[in-house]
Amino acid sequence: MSQRLQDKVAIITGASRGVGAANAQLLAKHGAKVVLTDISAEGEKVAADINQTCGLDTAIFVKQDVSDEQGWTDLIAQVEQKYGRLDILVNNAAILKHASITDEDYSGWQKIMKINTDSVFLGTHAALPLLEKGNGGSIINMSSSSAIMGMPHFVAYSASKAAVRGLTQSVAVYCSQKQNKVRCNTIHPDAIATPMSMEVGMDLAQKGKNVADRTRVMNFICTPDAVANTVLFLASDESSHINGAAIPVDNAATITPPYLPNS
Ligand SMILES: NC(=O)c1ccc[n+]([C@@H]2O[C@H](COP(=O)([O-])OP(=O)(O)OC[C@H]3O[C@@H](n4cnc5c(N)ncnc54)[C@H](O)[C@@H]3O)[C@@H](O)[C@H]2O)c1
């Protein structure tokens, strides 16, 4: 296996399952030391499996609520003490809730903004000074196709992901102007086969709602590995001139006009 991330240290949030776990596994296979964090301790097992496959001391797990400011300060201090560097931050943790503008209430809105958007501010704010000390840092923020398209049944989620995009652009320009060699990009997947999308689908089915009516008919569903490979590219020096980009991983879903004939 090639070592595209040799000597790099990465933090991946929400790494107990789904895309976050796939990210951690792939970055580790390519030579990175990976710090998995999650509010769920299931990430202990993901880290142990990585260590079994990639060698002892490749991965550690730290329990973290990404919406807690002090937790970020502590995490970055721990990483600096253990590794003396940080090269890659993947702000991946998020929650999804099925609710329209009339269904959602203010506390539900605030909860989603806190976990999905405030967390990206907190993580980027806390990590940037350490990333800047290196020779080319990469911040990868997991957004969504819902930041680009209207999603009537996921109102707070789509707003939270659009805010992540706005934050990313400003950080990218800040870093470019400061010439600190740190890059900041977003990835915008459409539906991915993970527990997040499955749980929402099951919840809708239990409520007797037609899932297809509330989402869209899709001609493919993305695998976590397809997203992780995009993360790997953005994490590596191969993407050294890509800063501020919004990369869709959606098989053209966000650019397909409705009712376009097939031929
Ligand atoms: N699944 C999809 O269809 C889809 C589509 C587009 C974008 N995304 C985005 O991809 C990313 C990964 O999604 P996934 O599908 O793997 O989700 P997932 O629910 O399978 O995994 C998310 C992880 O985040 C963790 N998490 C939740 N709240 C947390 C908190 N407060 N602090 C720390 N960790 C927390 C969960 O415990 C979980 O392990 C998310 O940012 C999501 O919005 C997912």
The ligand as an SDF file (V2000), in Angstrom:
LIG
                    3D

 44 48  0  0  0  0  0  0  0  0999 V2000
  -25.3290    9.5010    5.2630 N   0  0  0  0  0  0  0  0  0  0  0  0
  -25.6200   10.3500    4.2910 C   0  0  0  0  0  0  0  0  0  0  0  0
  -26.4880   10.0790    3.4460 O   0  0  0  0  0  0  0  0  0  0  0  0
  -24.8750   11.6630    4.1810 C   0  0  0  0  0  0  0  0  0  0  0  0
  -25.0520   12.4460    3.0300 C   0  0  0  0  0  0  0  0  0  0  0  0
  -24.3510   13.6460    2.9160 C   0  0  0  0  0  0  0  0  0  0  0  0
  -23.4970   14.0560    3.9320 C   0  0  0  0  0  0  0  0  0  0  0  0
  -23.3460   13.2740    5.0450 N   0  0  0  0  0  0  0  0  0  0  0  0
  -22.4500   13.7650    6.0840 C   0  0  0  0  0  0  0  0  0  0  0  0
  -21.3700   12.8410    6.2290 O   0  0  0  0  0  0  0  0  0  0  0  0
  -20.9170   12.8750    7.5950 C   0  0  0  0  0  0  0  0  0  0  0  0
  -20.8980   11.4700    8.1590 C   0  0  0  0  0  0  0  0  0  0  0  0
  -22.2340   10.9710    8.1610 O   0  0  0  0  0  0  0  0  0  0  0  0
  -22.5840    9.4360    8.3840 P   0  0  0  0  0  0  0  0  0  0  0  0
  -23.6120    9.1210    7.3790 O   0  0  0  0  0  0  0  0  0  0  0  0
  -21.3580    8.6260    8.4850 O   0  0  0  0  0  0  0  0  0  0  0  0
  -23.3080    9.5510    9.8200 O   0  0  0  0  0  0  0  0  0  0  0  0
  -23.4130    8.5050   11.0210 P   0  0  0  0  0  0  0  0  0  0  0  0
  -24.5950    8.9210   11.8180 O   0  0  0  0  0  0  0  0  0  0  0  0
  -23.3900    7.1210   10.5060 O   0  0  0  0  0  0  0  0  0  0  0  0
  -22.0910    8.8230   11.8510 O   0  0  0  0  0  0  0  0  0  0  0  0
  -21.9400   10.0660   12.4810 C   0  0  0  0  0  0  0  0  0  0  0  0
  -21.0910    9.8970   13.7280 C   0  0  0  0  0  0  0  0  0  0  0  0
  -21.0730   11.1730   14.3830 O   0  0  0  0  0  0  0  0  0  0  0  0
  -21.1830   10.9480   15.7750 C   0  0  0  0  0  0  0  0  0  0  0  0
  -21.7060   12.1110   16.4730 N   0  0  0  0  0  0  0  0  0  0  0  0
  -22.9830   12.5750   16.4790 C   0  0  0  0  0  0  0  0  0  0  0  0
  -23.0850   13.6410   17.3010 N   0  0  0  0  0  0  0  0  0  0  0  0
  -21.8520   13.8530   17.8090 C   0  0  0  0  0  0  0  0  0  0  0  0
  -21.3220   14.8110   18.7170 C   0  0  0  0  0  0  0  0  0  0  0  0
  -22.0690   15.7490   19.2900 N   0  0  0  0  0  0  0  0  0  0  0  0
  -20.0020   14.7420   19.0080 N   0  0  0  0  0  0  0  0  0  0  0  0
  -19.2250   13.7880   18.4510 C   0  0  0  0  0  0  0  0  0  0  0  0
  -19.6720   12.8540   17.6070 N   0  0  0  0  0  0  0  0  0  0  0  0
  -20.9760   12.8970   17.2920 C   0  0  0  0  0  0  0  0  0  0  0  0
  -22.1060    9.7350   15.8980 C   0  0  0  0  0  0  0  0  0  0  0  0
  -21.9660    9.0910   17.1570 O   0  0  0  0  0  0  0  0  0  0  0  0
  -21.6550    8.8810   14.7230 C   0  0  0  0  0  0  0  0  0  0  0  0
  -20.6700    7.9620   15.0930 O   0  0  0  0  0  0  0  0  0  0  0  0
  -21.8600   13.8330    8.3200 C   0  0  0  0  0  0  0  0  0  0  0  0
  -21.2800   15.1130    8.3800 O   0  0  0  0  0  0  0  0  0  0  0  0
  -23.0820   13.8420    7.4470 C   0  0  0  0  0  0  0  0  0  0  0  0
  -23.8560   15.0130    7.6170 O   0  0  0  0  0  0  0  0  0  0  0  0
  -24.0010   12.0950    5.1930 C   0  0  0  0  0  0  0  0  0  0  0  0
  1  2  1  0
  2  3  2  0
  2  4  1  0
  4  5  1  0
  4 44  2  0
  5  6  2  0
  6  7  1  0
  7  8  2  0
  8  9  1  0
  8 44  1  0
  9 10  1  0
  9 42  1  0
 10 11  1  0
 11 12  1  0
 11 40  1  0
 12 13  1  0
 13 14  1  0
 14 15  2  0
 14 16  1  0
 14 17  1  0
 17 18  1  0
 18 19  2  0
 18 20  1  0
 18 21  1  0
 21 22  1  0
 22 23  1  0
 23 24  1  0
 23 38  1  0
 24 25  1  0
 25 26  1  0
 25 36  1  0
 26 27  1  0
 26 35  1  0
 27 28  2  0
 28 29  1  0
 29 30  1  0
 29 35  2  0
 30 31  1  0
 30 32  2  0
 32 33  1  0
 33 34  2  0
 34 35  1  0
 36 37  1  0
 36 38  1  0
 38 39  1  0
 40 41  1  0
 40 42  1  0
 42 43  1  0
M  CHG  2   8   1  16  -1
M  END
$$$$
